[in-house]
Amino acid sequence: MAAYNLRVCHLYGNLLNTYGDNGNLLLLEYYAKKLDIDFSIEIVSIYEEFKAENFDLIFFGGGQDYEQVIVSKDIQTKKQELTKYIEDDGVFLAICGGFQLLGEYYIGAHGEKIEGIHALPHYTLSQENNRFIGDIEIYNEIFNETYFGFENHNGTTFLGEGEMPLGIVKKGFGNNGKDHTEGVVYKNVIGSYFHGPLLAKNKNLALRIINMATKKKYNQTFSISQLND
């Protein structure tokens, strides 16, 4: 029996998996097992209830326009509990469309305004006949860590009051191609446009996410050397 247990919600995991985003959960599960943590994953999808107290970590991936519109409507029924979870320092990793839907709104491919859950104050506009595509490198000043990945997104996201970027862009475009920010950090929420997945090249960040969850639940954290054993 594992020494620790993390209950993980894969939000709309049967609908949203653009560019292998679900690989983030596979990596977290792999690292958790090395740390003697039972990593139990439950998909919560459309027409299903989300209860904040049932989970220690949430993963919310990105999807194509069709699936994201479906999710954008259903997630309004989960808005209150998701906001409660976030404000109670729940650990949350959101990629691309998931990142966008935690905010105020995003503009769809045809110019339509699609409501987020307003849990975070960022918003996302749409580029006309352009996408941000390519390798990306960002630097997180707080953690003194550099993260590497790949971005592919039409949306341009602008952070709001109380939000910090996951990193400052050293190579690539980031949230909007203008202010050199990429992703978001708010309480224990991490959002990013990194695909491929985000954690494949960033073991330090994967451990950081696990540590946020185990510190909150057990007041226990782990070192990078324990992953390398």
PyRosetta script that sets phi, psi and omega in degrees:
from pyrosetta import init, pose_from_sequence

init()
pose = pose_from_sequence("MAAYNLRVCHLYGNLLNTYGDNGNLLLLEYYAKKLDIDFSIEIVSIYEEFKAENFDLIFFGGGQDYEQVIVSKDIQTKKQELTKYIEDDGVFLAICGGFQLLGEYYIGAHGEKIEGIHALPHYTLSQENNRFIGDIEIYNEIFNETYFGFENHNGTTFLGEGEMPLGIVKKGFGNNGKDHTEGVVYKNVIGSYFHGPLLAKNKNLALRIINMATKKKYNQTFSISQLND")
pose.set_psi(1, 133.3)
pose.set_omega(1, -177.9)
pose.set_phi(2, -66.9)
pose.set_psi(2, 150.8)
pose.set_omega(2, -179.3)
pose.set_phi(3, -70.8)
pose.set_psi(3, -29.2)
pose.set_omega(3, -177.0)
pose.set_phi(4, -133.4)
pose.set_psi(4, 162.1)
pose.set_omega(4, 178.3)
pose.set_phi(5, -139.5)
pose.set_psi(5, 131.2)
pose.set_omega(5, 172.6)
pose.set_phi(6, -117.3)
pose.set_psi(6, 124.7)
pose.set_omega(6, 178.0)
pose.set_phi(7, -93.0)
pose.set_psi(7, 117.7)
pose.set_omega(7, -169.8)
pose.set_phi(8, -113.5)
pose.set_psi(8, 130.3)
pose.set_omega(8, 174.5)
pose.set_phi(9, -99.1)
pose.set_psi(9, 121.5)
pose.set_omega(9, 172.3)
pose.set_phi(10, -98.8)
pose.set_psi(10, 96.3)
pose.set_omega(10, -172.3)
pose.set_phi(11, -72.5)
pose.set_psi(11, 118.8)
pose.set_omega(11, -178.5)
pose.set_phi(12, 55.2)
pose.set_psi(12, 39.2)
pose.set_omega(12, -175.9)
pose.set_phi(13, -65.2)
pose.set_psi(13, -20.0)
pose.set_omega(13, 177.9)
pose.set_phi(14, -87.1)
pose.set_psi(14, -3.7)
pose.set_omega(14, -177.1)
pose.set_phi(15, -119.0)
pose.set_psi(15, -31.5)
pose.set_omega(15, -170.9)
pose.set_phi(16, -117.4)
pose.set_psi(16, 110.9)
pose.set_omega(16, 178.5)
pose.set_phi(17, -156.7)
pose.set_psi(17, 47.2)
pose.set_omega(17, 179.9)
pose.set_phi(18, -67.2)
pose.set_psi(18, 133.5)
pose.set_omega(18, 174.6)
pose.set_phi(19, 57.5)
pose.set_psi(19, 32.5)
pose.set_omega(19, 175.1)
pose.set_phi(20, 72.8)
pose.set_psi(20, 27.7)
pose.set_omega(20, -179.0)
pose.set_phi(21, -57.3)
pose.set_psi(21, -30.1)
pose.set_omega(21, -179.5)
pose.set_phi(22, -62.2)
pose.set_psi(22, -17.0)
pose.set_omega(22, 176.1)
pose.set_phi(23, -59.8)
pose.set_psi(23, -23.4)
pose.set_omega(23, 176.0)
pose.set_phi(24, -60.3)
pose.set_psi(24, -40.6)
pose.set_omega(24, 178.5)
pose.set_phi(25, -69.2)
pose.set_psi(25, -37.7)
pose.set_omega(25, 178.1)
pose.set_phi(26, -61.5)
pose.set_psi(26, -41.6)
pose.set_omega(26, 178.9)
pose.set_phi(27, -67.6)
pose.set_psi(27, -43.5)
pose.set_omega(27, 178.3)
pose.set_phi(28, -62.0)
pose.set_psi(28, -40.8)
pose.set_omega(28, 178.5)
pose.set_phi(29, -64.0)
pose.set_psi(29, -41.6)
pose.set_omega(29, 179.4)
pose.set_phi(30, -62.4)
pose.set_psi(30, -46.6)
pose.set_omega(30, 179.5)
pose.set_phi(31, -67.3)
pose.set_psi(31, -38.2)
pose.set_omega(31, 179.3)
pose.set_phi(32, -60.1)
pose.set_psi(32, -41.7)
pose.set_omega(32, 180.0)
pose.set_phi(33, -63.0)
pose.set_psi(33, -36.1)
pose.set_omega(33, 177.8)
pose.set_phi(34, -65.5)
pose.set_psi(34, -23.9)
pose.set_omega(34, -178.8)
pose.set_phi(35, -99.6)
pose.set_psi(35, 10.5)
pose.set_omega(35, 180.0)
pose.set_phi(36, 63.3)
pose.set_psi(36, 42.4)
pose.set_omega(36, 177.5)
pose.set_phi(37, -114.8)
pose.set_psi(37, 124.5)
pose.set_omega(37, 173.0)
pose.set_phi(38, -75.6)
pose.set_psi(38, 126.1)
pose.set_omega(38, -171.7)
pose.set_phi(39, -117.7)
pose.set_psi(39, 89.8)
pose.set_omega(39, -174.4)
pose.set_phi(40, -96.5)
pose.set_psi(40, 121.6)
pose.set_omega(40, -173.2)
pose.set_phi(41, -107.5)
pose.set_psi(41, 133.0)
pose.set_omega(41, 175.9)
pose.set_phi(42, -128.7)
pose.set_psi(42, 127.4)
pose.set_omega(42, 174.7)
pose.set_phi(43, -79.9)
pose.set_psi(43, 129.8)
pose.set_omega(43, 171.7)
pose.set_phi(44, -117.3)
pose.set_psi(44, 115.4)
pose.set_omega(44, -171.5)
pose.set_phi(45, -124.1)
pose.set_psi(45, -159.5)
pose.set_omega(45, -175.7)
pose.set_phi(46, -63.5)
pose.set_psi(46, 144.0)
pose.set_omega(46, -179.8)
pose.set_phi(47, 67.7)
pose.set_psi(47, 9.4)
pose.set_omega(47, 179.9)
pose.set_phi(48, -111.7)
pose.set_psi(48, 144.9)
pose.set_omega(48, -176.9)
pose.set_phi(49, -79.6)
pose.set_psi(49, 139.1)
pose.set_omega(49, 171.1)
pose.set_phi(50, -110.1)
pose.set_psi(50, 128.3)
pose.set_omega(50, 176.2)
pose.set_phi(51, -119.3)
pose.set_psi(51, 123.2)
pose.set_omega(51, -173.5)
pose.set_phi(52, -56.2)
pose.set_psi(52, -40.2)
pose.set_omega(52, -173.7)
pose.set_phi(53, -73.4)
pose.set_psi(53, -7.1)
pose.set_omega(53, -176.9)
pose.set_phi(54, -85.1)
pose.set_psi(54, -7.4)
pose.set_omega(54, -171.1)
pose.set_phi(55, -135.8)
pose.set_psi(55, 151.6)
pose.set_omega(55, 177.4)
pose.set_phi(56, -107.4)
pose.set_psi(56, -14.5)
pose.set_omega(56, -178.1)
pose.set_phi(57, -155.7)
pose.set_psi(57, 139.8)
pose.set_omega(57, 176.4)
pose.set_phi(58, -121.7)
pose.set_psi(58, 137.3)
pose.set_omega(58, 169.0)
pose.set_phi(59, -118.7)
pose.set_psi(59, 132.2)
pose.set_omega(59, -176.0)
pose.set_phi(60, -133.7)
pose.set_psi(60, 106.9)
pose.set_omega(60, -176.4)
pose.set_phi(61, -89.7)
pose.set_psi(61, -173.4)
pose.set_omega(61, 179.4)
pose.set_phi(62, -105.4)
pose.set_psi(62, 167.0)
pose.set_omega(62, -179.0)
pose.set_phi(63, -150.8)
pose.set_psi(63, 179.0)
pose.set_omega(63, 174.2)
pose.set_phi(64, -74.2)
pose.set_psi(64, 165.6)
pose.set_omega(64, -175.2)
pose.set_phi(65, -55.5)
pose.set_psi(65, -43.2)
pose.set_omega(65, -176.1)
pose.set_phi(66, -60.6)
pose.set_psi(66, -50.0)
pose.set_omega(66, -178.8)
pose.set_phi(67, -67.4)
pose.set_psi(67, -36.6)
pose.set_omega(67, -178.1)
pose.set_phi(68, -66.8)
pose.set_psi(68, -33.9)
pose.set_omega(68, 176.9)
pose.set_phi(69, -65.5)
pose.set_psi(69, -41.4)
pose.set_omega(69, 176.5)
pose.set_phi(70, -59.8)
pose.set_psi(70, -47.0)
pose.set_omega(70, -178.9)
pose.set_phi(71, -65.1)
pose.set_psi(71, -39.7)
pose.set_omega(71, -177.2)
pose.set_phi(72, -60.4)
pose.set_psi(72, -30.6)
pose.set_omega(72, 178.5)
pose.set_phi(73, -79.2)
pose.set_psi(73, -44.2)
pose.set_omega(73, -177.5)
pose.set_phi(74, -69.1)
pose.set_psi(74, -35.8)
pose.set_omega(74, -173.9)
pose.set_phi(75, -66.2)
pose.set_psi(75, -17.5)
pose.set_omega(75, 176.3)
pose.set_phi(76, -63.4)
pose.set_psi(76, -26.9)
pose.set_omega(76, 178.3)
pose.set_phi(77, -75.1)
pose.set_psi(77, -15.6)
pose.set_omega(77, -179.4)
pose.set_phi(78, -107.0)
pose.set_psi(78, 0.6)
pose.set_omega(78, -172.9)
pose.set_phi(79, -54.6)
pose.set_psi(79, -48.3)
pose.set_omega(79, -175.0)
pose.set_phi(80, -63.4)
pose.set_psi(80, -45.9)
pose.set_omega(80, -178.6)
pose.set_phi(81, -70.4)
pose.set_psi(81, -37.0)
pose.set_omega(81, 178.1)
pose.set_phi(82, -66.1)
pose.set_psi(82, -41.3)
pose.set_omega(82, 177.5)
pose.set_phi(83, -64.4)
pose.set_psi(83, -41.6)
pose.set_omega(83, 176.2)
pose.set_phi(84, -58.9)
pose.set_psi(84, -45.2)
pose.set_omega(84, 179.5)
pose.set_phi(85, -59.7)
pose.set_psi(85, -47.1)
pose.set_omega(85, -178.9)
pose.set_phi(86, -63.2)
pose.set_psi(86, -46.9)
pose.set_omega(86, -177.0)
pose.set_phi(87, -69.3)
pose.set_psi(87, -19.4)
pose.set_omega(87, 176.6)
pose.set_phi(88, -91.9)
pose.set_psi(88, 20.3)
pose.set_omega(88, 177.5)
pose.set_phi(89, 66.2)
pose.set_psi(89, 29.2)
pose.set_omega(89, 173.5)
pose.set_phi(90, -66.0)
pose.set_psi(90, 144.6)
pose.set_omega(90, -177.1)
pose.set_phi(91, -85.2)
pose.set_psi(91, 130.4)
pose.set_omega(91, -169.1)
pose.set_phi(92, -144.6)
pose.set_psi(92, 125.4)
pose.set_omega(92, 172.8)
pose.set_phi(93, -115.8)
pose.set_psi(93, 120.1)
pose.set_omega(93, -177.1)
pose.set_phi(94, -125.1)
pose.set_psi(94, 130.6)
pose.set_omega(94, -177.2)
pose.set_phi(95, -115.7)
pose.set_psi(95, 132.8)
pose.set_omega(95, 171.8)
pose.set_phi(96, 49.7)
pose.set_psi(96, -107.2)
pose.set_omega(96, -178.1)
pose.set_phi(97, -59.4)
pose.set_psi(97, -36.2)
pose.set_omega(97, 176.0)
pose.set_phi(98, -63.5)
pose.set_psi(98, -42.4)
pose.set_omega(98, 174.9)
pose.set_phi(99, -58.0)
pose.set_psi(99, -46.8)
pose.set_omega(99, -178.8)
pose.set_phi(100, -63.1)
pose.set_psi(100, -42.1)
pose.set_omega(100, -174.2)
pose.set_phi(101, -73.1)
pose.set_psi(101, -15.5)
pose.set_omega(101, 174.0)
pose.set_phi(102, -74.7)
pose.set_psi(102, -16.7)
pose.set_omega(102, -176.3)
pose.set_phi(103, -90.8)
pose.set_psi(103, -158.6)
pose.set_omega(103, -175.5)
pose.set_phi(104, -72.6)
pose.set_psi(104, -50.8)
pose.set_omega(104, -179.3)
pose.set_phi(105, -169.7)
pose.set_psi(105, 167.0)
pose.set_omega(105, 167.4)
pose.set_phi(106, -138.2)
pose.set_psi(106, 153.6)
pose.set_omega(106, 179.1)
pose.set_phi(107, -94.2)
pose.set_psi(107, 124.2)
pose.set_omega(107, -176.7)
pose.set_phi(108, -76.2)
pose.set_psi(108, 179.1)
pose.set_omega(108, -175.1)
pose.set_phi(109, -62.3)
pose.set_psi(109, -24.9)
pose.set_omega(109, -178.2)
pose.set_phi(110, -106.5)
pose.set_psi(110, 17.8)
pose.set_omega(110, 176.6)
pose.set_phi(111, 86.2)
pose.set_psi(111, 2.5)
pose.set_omega(111, -179.0)
pose.set_phi(112, -78.7)
pose.set_psi(112, 144.4)
pose.set_omega(112, 178.9)
pose.set_phi(113, -89.3)
pose.set_psi(113, 119.7)
pose.set_omega(113, -176.9)
pose.set_phi(114, -111.9)
pose.set_psi(114, 120.8)
pose.set_omega(114, -174.1)
pose.set_phi(115, -71.9)
pose.set_psi(115, 136.5)
pose.set_omega(115, 167.2)
pose.set_phi(116, -89.6)
pose.set_psi(116, -163.6)
pose.set_omega(116, -179.0)
pose.set_phi(117, -99.4)
pose.set_psi(117, 2.4)
pose.set_omega(117, 175.3)
pose.set_phi(118, 60.3)
pose.set_psi(118, 25.0)
pose.set_omega(118, 177.1)
pose.set_phi(119, -76.8)
pose.set_psi(119, -30.7)
pose.set_omega(119, 176.9)
pose.set_phi(120, -123.4)
pose.set_psi(120, 154.4)
pose.set_omega(120, -170.5)
pose.set_phi(121, -89.6)
pose.set_psi(121, 9.4)
pose.set_omega(121, 179.1)
pose.set_phi(122, -79.6)
pose.set_psi(122, 161.9)
pose.set_omega(122, 176.4)
pose.set_phi(123, -140.7)
pose.set_psi(123, 160.7)
pose.set_omega(123, -172.4)
pose.set_phi(124, -132.6)
pose.set_psi(124, 126.6)
pose.set_omega(124, 175.7)
pose.set_phi(125, -100.6)
pose.set_psi(125, 174.4)
pose.set_omega(125, -177.6)
pose.set_phi(126, -116.5)
pose.set_psi(126, 140.0)
pose.set_omega(126, 175.5)
pose.set_phi(127, -88.0)
pose.set_psi(127, 147.4)
pose.set_omega(127, 177.9)
pose.set_phi(128, -95.9)
pose.set_psi(128, 118.5)
pose.set_omega(128, 177.3)
pose.set_phi(129, 56.7)
pose.set_psi(129, 40.0)
pose.set_omega(129, 178.3)
pose.set_phi(130, -156.1)
pose.set_psi(130, 149.6)
pose.set_omega(130, 173.0)
pose.set_phi(131, -136.8)
pose.set_psi(131, 152.6)
pose.set_omega(131, 171.7)
pose.set_phi(132, -92.9)
pose.set_psi(132, 111.7)
pose.set_omega(132, -175.1)
pose.set_phi(133, -133.2)
pose.set_psi(133, 135.3)
pose.set_omega(133, 172.3)
pose.set_phi(134, 140.7)
pose.set_psi(134, 179.3)
pose.set_omega(134, 176.9)
pose.set_phi(135, -66.6)
pose.set_psi(135, 147.3)
pose.set_omega(135, -178.6)
pose.set_phi(136, -139.5)
pose.set_psi(136, 145.7)
pose.set_omega(136, 177.5)
pose.set_phi(137, -134.5)
pose.set_psi(137, 130.5)
pose.set_omega(137, 179.3)
pose.set_phi(138, -131.9)
pose.set_psi(138, 157.1)
pose.set_omega(138, 180.0)
pose.set_phi(139, -121.8)
pose.set_psi(139, 126.1)
pose.set_omega(139, 177.0)
pose.set_phi(140, -96.7)
pose.set_psi(140, 111.1)
pose.set_omega(140, -175.1)
pose.set_phi(141, -69.4)
pose.set_psi(141, -34.6)
pose.set_omega(141, -177.2)
pose.set_phi(142, -66.6)
pose.set_psi(142, -44.9)
pose.set_omega(142, -176.9)
pose.set_phi(143, -93.4)
pose.set_psi(143, -7.3)
pose.set_omega(143, -175.7)
pose.set_phi(144, 54.6)
pose.set_psi(144, 48.6)
pose.set_omega(144, -179.2)
pose.set_phi(145, -129.0)
pose.set_psi(145, 146.2)
pose.set_omega(145, 174.9)
pose.set_phi(146, -108.4)
pose.set_psi(146, 134.2)
pose.set_omega(146, -179.6)
pose.set_phi(147, -117.1)
pose.set_psi(147, 139.7)
pose.set_omega(147, -178.1)
pose.set_phi(148, -118.8)
pose.set_psi(148, 146.4)
pose.set_omega(148, 178.4)
pose.set_phi(149, -174.6)
pose.set_psi(149, -159.1)
pose.set_omega(149, -178.0)
pose.set_phi(150, -136.6)
pose.set_psi(150, 135.7)
pose.set_omega(150, 179.4)
pose.set_phi(151, -118.8)
pose.set_psi(151, 147.8)
pose.set_omega(151, 176.6)
pose.set_phi(152, -156.8)
pose.set_psi(152, 92.7)
pose.set_omega(152, -175.9)
pose.set_phi(153, -151.5)
pose.set_psi(153, 145.7)
pose.set_omega(153, 175.1)
pose.set_phi(154, -87.9)
pose.set_psi(154, -32.0)
pose.set_omega(154, -175.5)
pose.set_phi(155, -67.5)
pose.set_psi(155, 148.7)
pose.set_omega(155, 173.2)
pose.set_phi(156, -122.0)
pose.set_psi(156, 114.7)
pose.set_omega(156, -173.0)
pose.set_phi(157, -104.5)
pose.set_psi(157, 137.9)
pose.set_omega(157, 179.8)
pose.set_phi(158, -120.9)
pose.set_psi(158, 122.5)
pose.set_omega(158, -177.0)
pose.set_phi(159, -72.1)
pose.set_psi(159, 156.0)
pose.set_omega(159, -179.0)
pose.set_phi(160, -113.8)
pose.set_psi(160, -173.6)
pose.set_omega(160, -177.9)
pose.set_phi(161, -60.6)
pose.set_psi(161, 133.2)
pose.set_omega(161, 178.1)
pose.set_phi(162, 88.2)
pose.set_psi(162, -6.3)
pose.set_omega(162, 179.1)
pose.set_phi(163, -99.7)
pose.set_psi(163, 141.9)
pose.set_omega(163, 173.8)
pose.set_phi(164, -115.4)
pose.set_psi(164, 150.0)
pose.set_omega(164, 175.4)
pose.set_phi(165, -72.8)
pose.set_psi(165, 152.1)
pose.set_omega(165, 172.1)
pose.set_phi(166, -63.6)
pose.set_psi(166, -33.6)
pose.set_omega(166, 177.5)
pose.set_phi(167, -165.9)
pose.set_psi(167, 167.0)
pose.set_omega(167, 175.1)
pose.set_phi(168, -95.7)
pose.set_psi(168, 131.2)
pose.set_omega(168, -174.2)
pose.set_phi(169, -70.4)
pose.set_psi(169, 125.4)
pose.set_omega(169, 173.5)
pose.set_phi(170, -103.8)
pose.set_psi(170, -28.1)
pose.set_omega(170, 177.0)
pose.set_phi(171, -149.9)
pose.set_psi(171, 131.3)
pose.set_omega(171, -178.9)
pose.set_phi(172, 110.7)
pose.set_psi(172, -160.7)
pose.set_omega(172, -173.9)
pose.set_phi(173, -110.9)
pose.set_psi(173, -44.4)
pose.set_omega(173, -179.8)
pose.set_phi(174, 80.8)
pose.set_psi(174, -151.0)
pose.set_omega(174, -173.4)
pose.set_phi(175, -60.0)
pose.set_psi(175, -41.3)
pose.set_omega(175, -172.1)
pose.set_phi(176, -146.3)
pose.set_psi(176, -0.1)
pose.set_omega(176, 179.2)
pose.set_phi(177, 74.1)
pose.set_psi(177, 6.8)
pose.set_omega(177, -175.9)
pose.set_phi(178, -121.6)
pose.set_psi(178, -48.0)
pose.set_omega(178, -171.2)
pose.set_phi(179, -101.5)
pose.set_psi(179, 7.4)
pose.set_omega(179, 174.7)
pose.set_phi(180, 66.0)
pose.set_psi(180, 19.2)
pose.set_omega(180, 175.1)
pose.set_phi(181, -96.1)
pose.set_psi(181, 153.0)
pose.set_omega(181, 171.3)
pose.set_phi(182, -138.9)
pose.set_psi(182, 131.4)
pose.set_omega(182, 176.3)
pose.set_phi(183, 70.4)
pose.set_psi(183, -167.0)
pose.set_omega(183, -177.6)
pose.set_phi(184, -149.7)
pose.set_psi(184, 148.4)
pose.set_omega(184, 167.3)
pose.set_phi(185, -129.5)
pose.set_psi(185, 124.8)
pose.set_omega(185, 176.3)
pose.set_phi(186, -143.4)
pose.set_psi(186, 117.8)
pose.set_omega(186, -173.5)
pose.set_phi(187, 52.1)
pose.set_psi(187, -120.4)
pose.set_omega(187, 178.3)
pose.set_phi(188, -104.5)
pose.set_psi(188, 24.2)
pose.set_omega(188, 176.3)
pose.set_phi(189, -97.9)
pose.set_psi(189, 132.3)
pose.set_omega(189, 171.7)
pose.set_phi(190, -122.6)
pose.set_psi(190, 126.4)
pose.set_omega(190, 175.9)
pose.set_phi(191, -123.3)
pose.set_psi(191, 150.7)
pose.set_omega(191, -177.9)
pose.set_phi(192, -160.4)
pose.set_psi(192, 158.3)
pose.set_omega(192, 171.6)
pose.set_phi(193, -95.8)
pose.set_psi(193, 2.8)
pose.set_omega(193, -179.9)
pose.set_phi(194, -66.0)
pose.set_psi(194, 126.1)
pose.set_omega(194, 173.5)
pose.set_phi(195, -108.2)
pose.set_psi(195, 172.7)
pose.set_omega(195, 164.2)
pose.set_phi(196, 111.0)
pose.set_psi(196, -14.6)
pose.set_omega(196, -1.7)
pose.set_phi(197, -98.1)
pose.set_psi(197, 174.7)
pose.set_omega(197, -178.3)
pose.set_phi(198, -52.5)
pose.set_psi(198, -44.7)
pose.set_omega(198, -169.8)
pose.set_phi(199, -84.9)
pose.set_psi(199, -5.8)
pose.set_omega(199, -177.1)
pose.set_phi(200, -61.4)
pose.set_psi(200, -36.6)
pose.set_omega(200, -178.8)
pose.set_phi(201, -107.1)
pose.set_psi(201, 5.5)
pose.set_omega(201, -171.0)
pose.set_phi(202, -132.6)
pose.set_psi(202, 72.1)
pose.set_omega(202, -177.9)
pose.set_phi(203, -60.9)
pose.set_psi(203, -38.1)
pose.set_omega(203, -179.3)
pose.set_phi(204, -59.9)
pose.set_psi(204, -38.6)
pose.set_omega(204, -180.0)
pose.set_phi(205, -71.7)
pose.set_psi(205, -37.9)
pose.set_omega(205, 176.7)
pose.set_phi(206, -59.9)
pose.set_psi(206, -45.5)
pose.set_omega(206, 178.6)
pose.set_phi(207, -64.6)
pose.set_psi(207, -37.2)
pose.set_omega(207, 179.1)
pose.set_phi(208, -60.3)
pose.set_psi(208, -42.5)
pose.set_omega(208, 179.8)
pose.set_phi(209, -65.1)
pose.set_psi(209, -44.4)
pose.set_omega(209, 176.9)
pose.set_phi(210, -60.9)
pose.set_psi(210, -43.9)
pose.set_omega(210, -178.7)
pose.set_phi(211, -64.8)
pose.set_psi(211, -35.5)
pose.set_omega(211, 176.7)
pose.set_phi(212, -60.1)
pose.set_psi(212, -40.7)
pose.set_omega(212, -178.2)
pose.set_phi(213, -73.2)
pose.set_psi(213, -44.3)
pose.set_omega(213, -178.3)
pose.set_phi(214, -73.1)
pose.set_psi(214, -29.6)
pose.set_omega(214, 176.4)
pose.set_phi(215, -67.1)
pose.set_psi(215, -42.6)
pose.set_omega(215, -179.4)
pose.set_phi(216, -66.1)
pose.set_psi(216, -40.5)
pose.set_omega(216, -174.4)
pose.set_phi(217, -86.9)
pose.set_psi(217, -39.0)
pose.set_omega(217, -172.7)
pose.set_phi(218, -122.2)
pose.set_psi(218, -2.9)
pose.set_omega(218, -171.7)
pose.set_phi(219, 55.5)
pose.set_psi(219, 42.0)
pose.set_omega(219, -176.5)
pose.set_phi(220, -130.4)
pose.set_psi(220, 134.0)
pose.set_omega(220, 174.2)
pose.set_phi(221, -129.8)
pose.set_psi(221, 166.2)
pose.set_omega(221, -174.8)
pose.set_phi(222, -128.7)
pose.set_psi(222, 157.7)
pose.set_omega(222, -179.0)
pose.set_phi(223, -101.9)
pose.set_psi(223, 158.7)
pose.set_omega(223, 179.3)
pose.set_phi(224, -62.7)
pose.set_psi(224, -28.2)
pose.set_omega(224, 179.3)
pose.set_phi(225, -64.9)
pose.set_psi(225, -29.9)
pose.set_omega(225, 178.1)
pose.set_phi(226, -69.6)
pose.set_psi(226, -27.4)
pose.set_omega(226, 174.4)
pose.set_phi(227, -76.8)
pose.set_psi(227, -27.0)
pose.set_omega(227, -176.2)
pose.set_phi(228, -88.0)
pose.set_psi(228, -9.8)
pose.set_omega(228, 179.8)
pose.set_phi(229, -62.4)
pose.dump_pdb("model.pdb")
